[in-house]
Amino acid sequence: MKTIAVMSRKGGAGKSTLAVHLATAAAAAGKRVMLVDMDPQRSSLEWARERRAEWPVVIEGRAGALFTTHRAAERQHVELLIVDTRSSADAEAAEAARLAELCLIVVRPNFFDLQPLGRTVQLVANMGRPGLFVLNQAPVRRNGVEPRVIRDAVHHLACHGFDLAEVGLRQRTAYQTAMWKGLGAQEDQPDSQAAFEINSLWASLAERLWPVAGRHVYRPRGAAEEDGPLELALAG
């Protein structure tokens, strides 16, 4: 079983939105997925109450009990465990990081999200786990050019020593519209830009978790280049 810890010290970064969308993408790929909601707002659980599909399974997580939950998931033959951690809770974040094959650090491209990153980076590094930044709620391109705030954010993140996810997520109403229905944007609007970028992000993460020699990362096709997924390779 693989485990992803979704983390952010700053509330409102879109951590739960990312967690449920990755869970639905993994389930669509045929994975047995469990999402553990550690956030006091229980946003992932509220989303699950609106959902009708069998997978992903969403359960309530409690501080100090994550190891037990992890073992139980393994016994149930869960293939992917996603932990939606609590913001600004170092002990719980450390517990999740310790169990994770990959720690996703969710950050918006603004000053208030970027400044407190050092503590989260240090926590993940202290656990000896790989970290990966995911830019979220990024503004859209204008005339094919990324806004300056994105370029600045990418350069700032490069100073922290962790990789940047190959694809970031933009500000799109499709994410929130889908969540009201207990769906992911890729389920609710499969031809949308949101679907294109979340599927691209999931494909790149799956390649990290289950690498196959000689296999190239799958990139969904069909989205317009003008406002396509946030291709972070442009940051150089």
Order of alpha helices (4+ residues) and beta strands (2+ residues): beta-alpha-beta-alpha-beta-alpha-beta-alpha-beta-alpha-alpha-beta-alpha-beta-beta-alpha-alpha-alpha-beta
